[in-house]
Amino acid sequence: MKNLTVVAAALIGAAATVAFAQTTPSSEGSTPAIATPDTQNPAAPVEGANSFTEAQAKERIEAAGYADVTGLKLDDKGVWQATAMKDGKSVSVALDYQGNVTAQ
């Protein structure tokens, strides 16, 4: 009976430890925890390790409504930079590692 009490106490203690280990999301974070393709980070373009290939970057920029994407280059901050046309105007555009496309 004593062993059963010790085991029960250990299980309750382990469960309580797991509950305390959970964290509360920070309202200060700028990187979304989940993919949010219909929203854009207000701090975009965000610096960081970019895994988009050149072809993927061009495709993302075109999908955002830009045409004639030229001069596409990955800068030292991990942001794809290019020149493109939108609404009949030539603009500088950027694509960050989060997928945010911004005109500069």
Secondary structure, DSSP 8 states (H G I E B T S, - for coil): -HHHHHHHHHHHHHHHHHHHH-----TT--S-SS--TT---TT-S--S-----HHHHHHHHHHTT-EEEEEEEE-TTS-EEEEEEETTEEEEEEE-TT--EEE-
